[in-house]
Structures are given as C-alpha cells and as structure tokens.
Amino acid sequence: MFLSSAVSALSAAVVAAEKEEFDPNTVTPGVMGFVVTFLVMIAVLLLILDMTRRIRRTNYRAQVQEQLDAEERAEAEGAADGPAAPADPAEPGATKRD
C-alpha cells in the first residue's frame, strides 16, 4: 500500500518536472559551492605541503644516517689497519697536529 502510493507520487513528480522548462542559469553551485570547493582546495594544498616537508625530512635523515654509517665503517677499518697516517696540511679540512 505504502509502496504503491510512493511510486505514484514519484511518477507524478517526474512528470511535473518534465513539463517545466530547463533554465541552465538556475542550476549553478552558487556561492556556497564556490566556498566549499575553495576550502577543499586549501585543505589539499596544505596536505601536499605537509607531505613534501615530511618526505624531505625523511630523505635528509636517510642521508645523515648513511654518512654516519660510512664514518663508522671508515673508523672500524682504520682501527683494524693500525694507526692512521698524519693528516696532510695541504688538504682542505685537515687539522694541524702539534
């Protein structure tokens, strides 16, 4: 009973909608649609910036970890080979020993 009355009401609404003329100017998202779209755009932009920052931080940490591992391997190899040779003062970054 309820289903048949709902179907007849729906079909009456569809017939009434088909009789009306379509005006494309009245079917716009309006100001509210613009505001919602703008807020979604700002949220996506902030998420992209945050993701980029986190990826860069992860890459920098990986580079620093690789450098530390390389230094530890060099120290371990140097300790296994014996005392290190004196630093050449002509090399940049070499320290002068007294």
Phi, psi and omega in degrees: 000307180296320182295319180292323178289326178293320179294319179292323178292321179294318179293325177294321179293321180294318179296319179294323180291326180290332181285334181284148179279141182276124177245110183294342179286336180271353181252068178235156180291336178076193183292320181297320177297321178296316182296316180296316179297319180296317180294322177295320179297317179296317179298317179295318179299315179295322178294321179294317178297318179295318179297318179298318180297317180292322179294317178299317180298319179296317178296318179295319179296322178294320178296317180295319179297320177297319179295317179296319178296320179295320178295319178295320178294320180294320178293321180293320178291323179292323179289327180286329183278340182120194182293147182285151178289150180297147182288141177279120183294344180282341180283139178292140180085357179281142180263147180272130180253136178252000000 
